[in-house]
């Protein structure tokens, strides 16, 4: 295969959720190499890791995000695409760590204190990573001090607060206030099922993300 063929096939595997050769999904690609094998083959063929990231993985996850926003696909399809993307990213991570490939920036994300739900947070984290950002995932039930510690360790990072319950959504307000008090210039993005634009305004956050693609668009706008 030539360079373009590799990039097209990797991108298609990510978009359709073909993780590796052993994966049975999607049925039409059963027995074929997936994102895992093709990414390694592309690197072995001399294709630059940054080219694979930008032209295959980011391009695919942008299409996945747009489909999700348009309700053409749903959470299960997004999760399997993200799994395929992660399989490819495992081969690229050594190049990030060596500095050969530069990330767009850093994104700290966590589900706020009192809330143990992580599907939405995980989706956003995976899609953002697939868009070329370094993600620092703090997990669930994250209190303000843990966010503050992460910000101290990762200056200039953007922060994402997630909540699924109306009862825990209110914790966003106190956490956002503590972050802004300690780091007035830090950008805070919020999201989750009960969260609204009006609530964002109320608590003084900088952006409300209704879906993962909205999160990526906002993050990219900060470095444009």
Steps between C-alpha positions, in 0.01 A plus 500: 500500500607856440478782751152621401358148503632444853350827624162433339482147644602605852248783491226265381581246774470770767180644358335158472645359823729230361740465793722214385500192280339283770211742555170368357359852455409629250391172336593624150865534613526166682847348466653822365777696667371772732624834630749318724684304230472766227651774717803283579534409132481868402774591747712209371448636147650832608184708527548780751307452826376860483357431153317193633362704789384796291395338173354173632405511868393862546319500166311182595402620846378829356263305275392284794435809711297664226290186451432487873400867506260434213362189680611277211687281750464452875714431809579131421635589155702787645650273763612240247650770276681643801630150580639469147655845530663403831644186342668716237611759756690236698746481210534880485542571872879432504537778242297740718715414800821558306376837380514397134126566471359808672160505667268797447476561873392343830147426617419406860166325545311343789150418621428734791482397866203285598451365148629155399382502138774487241362401157451858380829611652682206340348573160611861509848400620543249217371731230716788624807275507419385149492866397865538597483621860672355806229394745549487876202295621442543874220241511175535695396661829769766453519775761628853441840436657573222253418729207719772652789256546472389136495861378814573703669202335380593151513877452292637210275193496128540431267342757187293435239435772246222443181405687206273420270578794318821590598436862872495419486765228486762774848393612628643172425847633724476806776319309494756218512781758804352674681448171430856384608638838836322484548517122289783353628444145426127483224416253226275640269290284197321647277225368261219588136405458345761736741783414384800296637823358307695763671297774840571341428872521379465858819333625743705292638218286637584156328244279211255505556187292188312395699218335861391444530678165399828662777446755757443226383804303533720808846370588621548143362854498727588792812427299382624159 
